[in-house]
């Protein structure tokens, strides 16, 4: 509901409907309070004079019936020649005089009385006012239909005009999700078209910047392998001291980081993945068994999926290592199967992940606030590699905090039916 209220399209539509309803109310009030009273005021003297003229001719019942059919008129006579009426629904002349009825009634009739030449009296009820009111209602209905058609047409026009804005919003969402290959087609030459061109140009620049950064990291990683290898060989020849052990450990960390960078690049666009239809259960058991504080809480006996078993094992190992690093308690692993997917969950009992870090936790070199960590180990590449592997399989990886504490990583993969 909040998204609807914030929508430009919804606001324009609300303004248009408000203007349409206001116009309809103004026109209706004009007819009801100006046109109809003015028409009635103009007609009443005429019909009263015509009533006196007809009464002066002293028509009999047969003549009155002819007049009633021709003039939309009902007539009643009361006098020396008796009483008669062309319609049984006409009130008596005494009732009209007693109630002082000389008005355009709510039913759309105008009632008037006039004396006859022989001392009697005539009562006339004009029915054409009813047709006049029906014409007014027909006019209101026609006006309402025309406004409705105009509203629908305007809605379609505004919807078409704002279509580039909705397409642009979809492109922004794709870009936020990490799709750097998004290109929005430009079908207009107005301000939205210029904005679309600017967006496509911006995406192109961001894509080139990121590719240049990745290429730089890849080139630097390749170039560093040779000097690091020479340094390791030279270090191995040093006397066995504490400094030598520390230098070997540092070189090992550098080699591990370079290997992770190269692996991250190799996984780009799904390269390096060799999926095979296999049972995930043995892979999960083997990985979990290598961590004393990890346990499987639930898993079917057969979990078939089209995966690269080694890579999925790397994902599960990285997630459990991450959970063990940030939690002093037990790490729980569960596997569930659905109609079309396999869901693997790794949850810990740690302090959880700060809410502001959740959107960027899978970015390369990103590390959660040190206040959460117990050790400075890691380079912020493990979760990025996990994301690349899972997405290369056509799946997705997500993280959320659980209550009362801890974090849970969820890996969703496509299942392979028997």
C-alpha angles and dihedrals in degrees: 000000000000090000090054092051091049094048117111089212091054091049093050091047091049091050091049093049091047091052091046094050091045090052091049092049092048093050092045093050090047092055095041098045102028116019100038096045090045091050092047092049089052096047101042096071090046095052091044091053091045089050090055091048092052091046089052090060089056096220120200124227095272093050090045090054090053089050091047092055093045102040104033087248138142118204134197125186127196120175148087091320092058133254131297140150136197089220129036091214094067114110120232120266090246091055091051093049093045093051093039090232110179102131148099099269127218088254092062100256130126115212123198135164131209134181121251124227093245094056096267127111138234128215118204128193115190116209101185089086086068091057090046090055090047088054089052091051090048088051091051091048092049090048091049092050091048091050090048092051090046090050093052092046091048090048091055092046093050090045090053093046092051095045091096088054092054090047089050090051090052089051092051089051090051091049091049089052089057100260101142093172094069114128119181115213113235113220100161137063097208131093091292089055091052090048091050091052090049091050093050090048091049092050090050092052093047090049092051092046092052093045090049090050092049092046090050091051090048094049093046091048091052092047093049096055095074099050091042090053090050090048091051092051091049092046092052088060093055121099115276101263137138090260091054092051091049091050092049090050091050091049089049090054091049091050090049092051092049091048090052092049092051091046091050090054093044090056093055113121091005097295117151094031119121107181120199129179105253146138113273095198097084091046092052093047093049094050095044092048090062091063116068093202096048126088138174111242097182137358135150118241093243122039107171119192140151099245146133098253095203093052094046088050088054090052093050092045092051092048094049092045089051091049093047091049094054100035133061092196135068123304114223124207123192132177124199132177128213136180094284108004148049118225121202118189127192114187132177137191097233130120093280128234123296109256092234090057097051097085093052103034093107094051117114114265091008114140128183118244110294090234087076096050129084094198136025093232120131136048102231094258102103097079091042089055090048091053093048092050095047093046090047086060091052092253136110138235124210138177133204139164118253128211134285090008143328136058131261126207116203123200117191119194133175112260126227114226121221 
